[in-house]
Amino acid sequence: MEDRYKHHKIVASTWQLSDSGHWEPRILVTWNEGQQKKTKPLVFTRAFSTERGAELEGLKLARQWIDDGKPELAVGPT
């Protein structure tokens, strides 16, 4: 699934969890800063019962990330 939001291209795909059969969104956001193309993968560890639900929530979370100014995302415990 693909979306355009505030001059950003958002591509949503999903990953099915083998243990539960639930789905996690996988998001790739692309945009231009000046002459430079930027790409950021966004991984959300929230699982959904349907693939469509995971895609839609991933798009929603990507839009929120853009609206929040594209902050650095935590990658896990250090």
Biopython code that builds the backbone (N, CA, C, O; Angstrom):
import numpy as np
from Bio.PDB.StructureBuilder import StructureBuilder

atoms = [
    (1, "MET", "N", (0.849, -1.162, 0.000)),
    (1, "MET", "CA", (0.000, 0.000, 0.000)),
    (1, "MET", "C", (0.902, 1.234, 0.000)),
    (1, "MET", "O", (1.914, 1.283, 0.698)),
    (2, "GLU", "N", (0.515, 2.220, -0.792)),
    (2, "GLU", "CA", (1.332, 3.426, -0.926)),
    (2, "GLU", "C", (0.470, 4.655, -0.690)),
    (2, "GLU", "O", (-0.713, 4.677, -1.031)),
    (3, "ASP", "N", (1.088, 5.690, -0.094)),
    (3, "ASP", "CA", (0.379, 6.918, 0.213)),
    (3, "ASP", "C", (1.344, 8.087, 0.035)),
    (3, "ASP", "O", (2.558, 7.925, 0.156)),
    (4, "ARG", "N", (0.802, 9.247, -0.248)),
    (4, "ARG", "CA", (1.577, 10.496, -0.279)),
    (4, "ARG", "C", (1.013, 11.401, 0.808)),
    (4, "ARG", "O", (-0.201, 11.556, 0.937)),
    (5, "TYR", "N", (1.917, 11.998, 1.592)),
    (5, "TYR", "CA", (1.493, 12.842, 2.700)),
    (5, "TYR", "C", (2.536, 13.928, 2.913)),
    (5, "TYR", "O", (3.691, 13.632, 3.218)),
    (6, "LYS", "N", (2.133, 15.185, 2.754)),
    (6, "LYS", "CA", (3.014, 16.337, 2.980)),
    (6, "LYS", "C", (4.367, 16.176, 2.287)),
    (6, "LYS", "O", (5.414, 16.326, 2.915)),
    (7, "HIS", "N", (4.338, 15.876, 1.008)),
    (7, "HIS", "CA", (5.533, 15.722, 0.172)),
    (7, "HIS", "C", (6.405, 14.525, 0.580)),
    (7, "HIS", "O", (7.607, 14.511, 0.313)),
    (8, "HIS", "N", (5.811, 13.545, 1.213)),
    (8, "HIS", "CA", (6.494, 12.303, 1.583)),
    (8, "HIS", "C", (5.782, 11.139, 0.902)),
    (8, "HIS", "O", (4.557, 11.138, 0.780)),
    (9, "LYS", "N", (6.534, 10.175, 0.472)),
    (9, "LYS", "CA", (5.979, 8.929, -0.055)),
    (9, "LYS", "C", (6.069, 7.902, 1.068)),
    (9, "LYS", "O", (7.143, 7.667, 1.622)),
    (10, "ILE", "N", (4.942, 7.299, 1.394)),
    (10, "ILE", "CA", (4.885, 6.288, 2.444)),
    (10, "ILE", "C", (4.496, 4.961, 1.797)),
    (10, "ILE", "O", (3.456, 4.860, 1.145)),
    (11, "VAL", "N", (5.331, 3.954, 1.982)),
    (11, "VAL", "CA", (5.037, 2.618, 1.475)),
    (11, "VAL", "C", (4.855, 1.700, 2.682)),
    (11, "VAL", "O", (5.763, 1.539, 3.497)),
    (12, "ALA", "N", (3.681, 1.110, 2.780)),
    (12, "ALA", "CA", (3.363, 0.220, 3.895)),
    (12, "ALA", "C", (3.339, -1.223, 3.412)),
    (12, "ALA", "O", (2.684, -1.554, 2.423)),
    (13, "SER", "N", (4.051, -2.058, 4.115)),
    (13, "SER", "CA", (3.971, -3.497, 3.897)),
    (13, "SER", "C", (3.797, -4.132, 5.273)),
    (13, "SER", "O", (3.730, -3.427, 6.280)),
    (14, "THR", "N", (3.726, -5.424, 5.316)),
    (14, "THR", "CA", (3.500, -6.098, 6.599)),
    (14, "THR", "C", (4.408, -7.307, 6.735)),
    (14, "THR", "O", (5.002, -7.787, 5.769)),
    (15, "TRP", "N", (4.490, -7.768, 7.940)),
    (15, "TRP", "CA", (5.260, -8.958, 8.277)),
    (15, "TRP", "C", (4.372, -9.823, 9.153)),
    (15, "TRP", "O", (3.857, -9.357, 10.169)),
    (16, "GLN", "N", (4.191, -11.071, 8.770)),
    (16, "GLN", "CA", (3.356, -11.955, 9.579)),
    (16, "GLN", "C", (4.218, -12.662, 10.615)),
    (16, "GLN", "O", (5.254, -13.244, 10.292)),
    (17, "LEU", "N", (3.777, -12.601, 11.851)),
    (17, "LEU", "CA", (4.494, -13.236, 12.953)),
    (17, "LEU", "C", (4.198, -14.732, 12.942)),
    (17, "LEU", "O", (3.038, -15.145, 12.937)),
    (18, "SER", "N", (5.249, -15.530, 12.938)),
    (18, "SER", "CA", (5.065, -16.973, 12.811)),
    (18, "SER", "C", (4.432, -17.596, 14.050)),
    (18, "SER", "O", (3.720, -18.595, 13.939)),
    (19, "ASP", "N", (4.675, -17.031, 15.218)),
    (19, "ASP", "CA", (4.151, -17.643, 16.444)),
    (19, "ASP", "C", (2.652, -17.401, 16.639)),
    (19, "ASP", "O", (1.953, -18.280, 17.141)),
    (20, "SER", "N", (2.145, -16.221, 16.251)),
    (20, "SER", "CA", (0.744, -15.889, 16.502)),
    (20, "SER", "C", (-0.101, -15.760, 15.236)),
    (20, "SER", "O", (-1.329, -15.817, 15.297)),
    (21, "GLY", "N", (0.556, -15.586, 14.095)),
    (21, "GLY", "CA", (-0.182, -15.351, 12.858)),
    (21, "GLY", "C", (-0.648, -13.914, 12.708)),
    (21, "GLY", "O", (-1.278, -13.569, 11.709)),
    (22, "HIS", "N", (-0.344, -13.068, 13.695)),
    (22, "HIS", "CA", (-0.701, -11.655, 13.611)),
    (22, "HIS", "C", (0.262, -10.933, 12.662)),
    (22, "HIS", "O", (1.246, -11.509, 12.197)),
    (23, "TRP", "N", (-0.040, -9.677, 12.390)),
    (23, "TRP", "CA", (0.709, -8.888, 11.413)),
    (23, "TRP", "C", (1.307, -7.643, 12.061)),
    (23, "TRP", "O", (0.668, -7.003, 12.897)),
    (24, "GLU", "N", (2.531, -7.305, 11.673)),
    (24, "GLU", "CA", (3.178, -6.064, 12.090)),
    (24, "GLU", "C", (3.405, -5.195, 10.860)),
    (24, "GLU", "O", (3.770, -5.704, 9.800)),
    (25, "PRO", "N", (3.187, -3.867, 10.994)),
    (25, "PRO", "CA", (3.453, -2.981, 9.861)),
    (25, "PRO", "C", (4.947, -2.753, 9.661)),
    (25, "PRO", "O", (5.709, -2.698, 10.626)),
    (26, "ARG", "N", (5.348, -2.623, 8.436)),
    (26, "ARG", "CA", (6.706, -2.232, 8.048)),
    (26, "ARG", "C", (6.530, -1.052, 7.105)),
    (26, "ARG", "O", (5.834, -1.158, 6.095)),
    (27, "ILE", "N", (7.152, 0.055, 7.426)),
    (27, "ILE", "CA", (6.918, 1.296, 6.706)),
    (27, "ILE", "C", (8.232, 1.846, 6.170)),
    (27, "ILE", "O", (9.260, 1.783, 6.844)),
    (28, "LEU", "N", (8.195, 2.382, 4.960)),
    (28, "LEU", "CA", (9.339, 3.064, 4.378)),
    (28, "LEU", "C", (8.856, 4.449, 3.937)),
    (28, "LEU", "O", (7.944, 4.571, 3.119)),
    (29, "VAL", "N", (9.489, 5.497, 4.500)),
    (29, "VAL", "CA", (9.130, 6.875, 4.176)),
    (29, "VAL", "C", (10.272, 7.482, 3.360)),
    (29, "VAL", "O", (11.438, 7.376, 3.741)),
    (30, "THR", "N", (9.933, 8.116, 2.240)),
    (30, "THR", "CA", (10.921, 8.753, 1.368)),
    (30, "THR", "C", (10.500, 10.201, 1.143)),
    (30, "THR", "O", (9.319, 10.489, 0.946)),
    (31, "TRP", "N", (11.487, 11.121, 1.174)),
    (31, "TRP", "CA", (11.237, 12.526, 0.934)),
    (31, "TRP", "C", (12.526, 13.198, 0.465)),
    (31, "TRP", "O", (13.605, 12.611, 0.542)),
    (32, "ASN", "N", (12.406, 14.415, -0.013)),
    (32, "ASN", "CA", (13.563, 15.188, -0.455)),
    (32, "ASN", "C", (13.847, 16.305, 0.543)),
    (32, "ASN", "O", (12.934, 16.984, 1.012)),
    (33, "GLU", "N", (15.116, 16.481, 0.856)),
    (33, "GLU", "CA", (15.586, 17.622, 1.635)),
    (33, "GLU", "C", (16.599, 18.336, 0.757)),
    (33, "GLU", "O", (17.732, 17.882, 0.597)),
    (34, "GLY", "N", (16.174, 19.469, 0.186)),
    (34, "GLY", "CA", (17.016, 20.145, -0.795)),
    (34, "GLY", "C", (17.183, 19.246, -2.000)),
    (34, "GLY", "O", (16.199, 18.803, -2.593)),
    (35, "GLN", "N", (18.418, 18.975, -2.363)),
    (35, "GLN", "CA", (18.713, 18.107, -3.500)),
    (35, "GLN", "C", (18.924, 16.654, -3.082)),
    (35, "GLN", "O", (19.189, 15.795, -3.923)),
    (36, "GLN", "N", (18.807, 16.382, -1.792)),
    (36, "GLN", "CA", (19.098, 15.037, -1.282)),
    (36, "GLN", "C", (17.820, 14.250, -1.001)),
    (36, "GLN", "O", (16.897, 14.747, -0.355)),
    (37, "LYS", "N", (17.787, 13.019, -1.496)),
    (37, "LYS", "CA", (16.666, 12.114, -1.227)),
    (37, "LYS", "C", (16.936, 11.384, 0.088)),
    (37, "LYS", "O", (18.017, 10.829, 0.289)),
    (38, "LYS", "N", (15.950, 11.391, 0.975)),
    (38, "LYS", "CA", (16.073, 10.725, 2.277)),
    (38, "LYS", "C", (15.085, 9.569, 2.334)),
    (38, "LYS", "O", (13.981, 9.645, 1.794)),
    (39, "THR", "N", (15.501, 8.506, 2.993)),
    (39, "THR", "CA", (14.646, 7.343, 3.195)),
    (39, "THR", "C", (14.786, 6.884, 4.630)),
    (39, "THR", "O", (15.894, 6.806, 5.161)),
    (40, "LYS", "N", (13.658, 6.581, 5.261)),
    (40, "LYS", "CA", (13.675, 6.119, 6.644)),
    (40, "LYS", "C", (12.729, 4.937, 6.797)),
    (40, "LYS", "O", (11.532, 5.066, 6.537)),
    (41, "PRO", "N", (13.253, 3.782, 7.218)),
    (41, "PRO", "CA", (12.360, 2.669, 7.533)),
    (41, "PRO", "C", (11.788, 2.866, 8.944)),
    (41, "PRO", "O", (12.512, 3.238, 9.868)),
    (42, "LEU", "N", (10.516, 2.618, 9.093)),
    (42, "LEU", "CA", (9.870, 2.703, 10.400)),
    (42, "LEU", "C", (9.345, 1.311, 10.748)),
    (42, "LEU", "O", (8.593, 0.716, 9.976)),
    (43, "VAL", "N", (9.732, 0.808, 11.884)),
    (43, "VAL", "CA", (9.281, -0.514, 12.321)),
    (43, "VAL", "C", (8.496, -0.333, 13.617)),
    (43, "VAL", "O", (9.000, 0.226, 14.591)),
    (44, "PHE", "N", (7.283, -0.804, 13.611)),
    (44, "PHE", "CA", (6.427, -0.734, 14.785)),
    (44, "PHE", "C", (6.175, -2.155, 15.272)),
    (44, "PHE", "O", (5.819, -3.026, 14.479)),
    (45, "THR", "N", (6.354, -2.392, 16.548)),
    (45, "THR", "CA", (6.250, -3.753, 17.083)),
    (45, "THR", "C", (4.848, -4.086, 17.582)),
    (45, "THR", "O", (4.662, -5.090, 18.270)),
    (46, "ARG", "N", (3.887, -3.280, 17.255)),
    (46, "ARG", "CA", (2.505, -3.572, 17.626)),
    (46, "ARG", "C", (1.919, -4.542, 16.592)),
    (46, "ARG", "O", (2.069, -4.324, 15.390)),
    (47, "ALA", "N", (1.267, -5.590, 17.040)),
    (47, "ALA", "CA", (0.725, -6.609, 16.144)),
    (47, "ALA", "C", (-0.781, -6.424, 15.961)),
    (47, "ALA", "O", (-1.487, -5.971, 16.862)),
    (48, "PHE", "N", (-1.249, -6.789, 14.767)),
    (48, "PHE", "CA", (-2.661, -6.658, 14.411)),
    (48, "PHE", "C", (-3.175, -7.992, 13.893)),
    (48, "PHE", "O", (-2.417, -8.795, 13.350)),
    (49, "SER", "N", (-4.459, -8.216, 14.065)),
    (49, "SER", "CA", (-5.027, -9.505, 13.671)),
    (49, "SER", "C", (-5.177, -9.635, 12.159)),
    (49, "SER", "O", (-5.252, -10.747, 11.636)),
    (50, "THR", "N", (-5.221, -8.489, 11.445)),
    (50, "THR", "CA", (-5.350, -8.558, 9.985)),
    (50, "THR", "C", (-4.209, -7.801, 9.308)),
    (50, "THR", "O", (-3.657, -6.847, 9.857)),
    (51, "GLU", "N", (-3.877, -8.245, 8.119)),
    (51, "GLU", "CA", (-2.838, -7.581, 7.335)),
    (51, "GLU", "C", (-3.264, -6.150, 6.991)),
    (51, "GLU", "O", (-2.462, -5.220, 7.080)),
    (52, "ARG", "N", (-4.518, -5.984, 6.603)),
    (52, "ARG", "CA", (-5.046, -4.654, 6.253)),
    (52, "ARG", "C", (-4.986, -3.707, 7.452)),
    (52, "ARG", "O", (-4.616, -2.542, 7.304)),
    (53, "GLY", "N", (-5.342, -4.196, 8.623)),
    (53, "GLY", "CA", (-5.280, -3.372, 9.829)),
    (53, "GLY", "C", (-3.867, -2.916, 10.126)),
    (53, "GLY", "O", (-3.658, -1.772, 10.529)),
    (54, "ALA", "N", (-2.892, -3.791, 9.934)),
    (54, "ALA", "CA", (-1.489, -3.442, 10.152)),
    (54, "ALA", "C", (-1.038, -2.379, 9.161)),
    (54, "ALA", "O", (-0.342, -1.439, 9.543)),
    (55, "GLU", "N", (-1.422, -2.511, 7.891)),
    (55, "GLU", "CA", (-1.054, -1.520, 6.876)),
    (55, "GLU", "C", (-1.645, -0.152, 7.203)),
    (55, "GLU", "O", (-0.944, 0.860, 7.172)),
    (56, "LEU", "N", (-2.936, -0.129, 7.516)),
    (56, "LEU", "CA", (-3.601, 1.141, 7.799)),
    (56, "LEU", "C", (-3.025, 1.822, 9.037)),
    (56, "LEU", "O", (-2.821, 3.036, 9.036)),
    (57, "GLU", "N", (-2.767, 1.068, 10.069)),
    (57, "GLU", "CA", (-2.179, 1.642, 11.274)),
    (57, "GLU", "C", (-0.757, 2.115, 11.012)),
    (57, "GLU", "O", (-0.337, 3.137, 11.555)),
    (58, "GLY", "N", (-0.018, 1.392, 10.195)),
    (58, "GLY", "CA", (1.326, 1.813, 9.819)),
    (58, "GLY", "C", (1.312, 3.151, 9.098)),
    (58, "GLY", "O", (2.145, 4.013, 9.376)),
    (59, "LEU", "N", (0.374, 3.334, 8.172)),
    (59, "LEU", "CA", (0.239, 4.616, 7.478)),
    (59, "LEU", "C", (-0.090, 5.729, 8.457)),
    (59, "LEU", "O", (0.469, 6.822, 8.377)),
    (60, "LYS", "N", (-0.993, 5.448, 9.374)),
    (60, "LYS", "CA", (-1.389, 6.444, 10.385)),
    (60, "LYS", "C", (-0.191, 6.834, 11.254)),
    (60, "LYS", "O", (0.030, 8.017, 11.512)),
    (61, "LEU", "N", (0.569, 5.858, 11.696)),
    (61, "LEU", "CA", (1.732, 6.132, 12.538)),
    (61, "LEU", "C", (2.817, 6.881, 11.766)),
    (61, "LEU", "O", (3.502, 7.728, 12.337)),
    (62, "ALA", "N", (2.982, 6.582, 10.483)),
    (62, "ALA", "CA", (3.959, 7.298, 9.656)),
    (62, "ALA", "C", (3.556, 8.759, 9.495)),
    (62, "ALA", "O", (4.405, 9.647, 9.572)),
    (63, "ARG", "N", (2.280, 9.015, 9.275)),
    (63, "ARG", "CA", (1.810, 10.406, 9.173)),
    (63, "ARG", "C", (2.070, 11.159, 10.475)),
    (63, "ARG", "O", (2.491, 12.315, 10.462)),
    (64, "GLN", "N", (1.815, 10.490, 11.597)),
    (64, "GLN", "CA", (2.058, 11.119, 12.901)),
    (64, "GLN", "C", (3.547, 11.415, 13.092)),
    (64, "GLN", "O", (3.908, 12.468, 13.616)),
    (65, "TRP", "N", (4.406, 10.491, 12.668)),
    (65, "TRP", "CA", (5.851, 10.683, 12.763)),
    (65, "TRP", "C", (6.271, 11.909, 11.944)),
    (65, "TRP", "O", (7.099, 12.700, 12.396)),
    (66, "ILE", "N", (5.709, 12.069, 10.751)),
    (66, "ILE", "CA", (5.990, 13.231, 9.910)),
    (66, "ILE", "C", (5.501, 14.505, 10.602)),
    (66, "ILE", "O", (6.231, 15.494, 10.672)),
    (67, "ASP", "N", (4.265, 14.481, 11.112)),
    (67, "ASP", "CA", (3.703, 15.649, 11.797)),
    (67, "ASP", "C", (4.519, 16.038, 13.028)),
    (67, "ASP", "O", (4.584, 17.214, 13.386)),
    (68, "ASP", "N", (5.136, 15.060, 13.670)),
    (68, "ASP", "CA", (5.947, 15.309, 14.874)),
    (68, "ASP", "C", (7.346, 15.817, 14.543)),
    (68, "ASP", "O", (8.151, 16.036, 15.449)),
    (69, "GLY", "N", (7.647, 16.006, 13.263)),
    (69, "GLY", "CA", (8.947, 16.534, 12.867)),
    (69, "GLY", "C", (9.996, 15.472, 12.591)),
    (69, "GLY", "O", (11.188, 15.776, 12.556)),
    (70, "LYS", "N", (9.569, 14.232, 12.396)),
    (70, "LYS", "CA", (10.457, 13.101, 12.081)),
    (70, "LYS", "C", (11.523, 12.885, 13.165)),
    (70, "LYS", "O", (12.719, 12.880, 12.872)),
    (71, "PRO", "N", (11.085, 12.708, 14.410)),
    (71, "PRO", "CA", (12.061, 12.497, 15.486)),
    (71, "PRO", "C", (12.774, 11.162, 15.356)),
    (71, "PRO", "O", (12.264, 10.229, 14.735)),
    (72, "GLU", "N", (13.952, 11.082, 15.946)),
    (72, "GLU", "CA", (14.672, 9.811, 15.993)),
    (72, "GLU", "C", (13.826, 8.809, 16.769)),
    (72, "GLU", "O", (13.193, 9.156, 17.766)),
    (73, "LEU", "N", (13.822, 7.589, 16.311)),
    (73, "LEU", "CA", (13.037, 6.536, 16.950)),
    (73, "LEU", "C", (13.963, 5.654, 17.776)),
    (73, "LEU", "O", (15.087, 5.356, 17.372)),
    (74, "ALA", "N", (13.477, 5.249, 18.924)),
    (74, "ALA", "CA", (14.248, 4.333, 19.774)),
    (74, "ALA", "C", (14.387, 3.004, 19.060)),
    (74, "ALA", "O", (13.445, 2.527, 18.427)),
    (75, "VAL", "N", (15.565, 2.407, 19.163)),
    (75, "VAL", "CA", (15.806, 1.137, 18.500)),
    (75, "VAL", "C", (15.826, -0.020, 19.487)),
    (75, "VAL", "O", (16.088, -1.159, 19.098)),
    (76, "GLY", "N", (15.555, 0.251, 20.745)),
    (76, "GLY", "CA", (15.533, -0.820, 21.734)),
    (76, "GLY", "C", (16.409, -0.486, 22.914)),
    (76, "GLY", "O", (17.057, 0.560, 22.937)),
    (77, "PRO", "N", (16.436, -1.369, 23.898)),
    (77, "PRO", "CA", (17.232, -1.123, 25.105)),
    (77, "PRO", "C", (18.724, -1.054, 24.793)),
    (77, "PRO", "O", (19.216, -1.739, 23.895)),
    (78, "THR", "N", (19.427, -0.227, 25.539)),
    (78, "THR", "CA", (20.869, -0.119, 25.348)),
    (78, "THR", "C", (21.612, -0.614, 26.562)),
    (78, "THR", "O", (22.843, -0.598, 26.581)),
]
sb = StructureBuilder()
sb.init_structure("model")
sb.init_model(0)
sb.init_chain("A")
sb.init_seg("    ")
for serial, (resi, resn, name, xyz) in enumerate(atoms, 1):
    if name == "N":
        sb.init_residue(resn, " ", resi, " ")
    sb.init_atom(name, np.array(xyz, "f"), 0.0, 1.0, " ", f" {name:<3s}", serial, name[0])
structure = sb.get_structure()
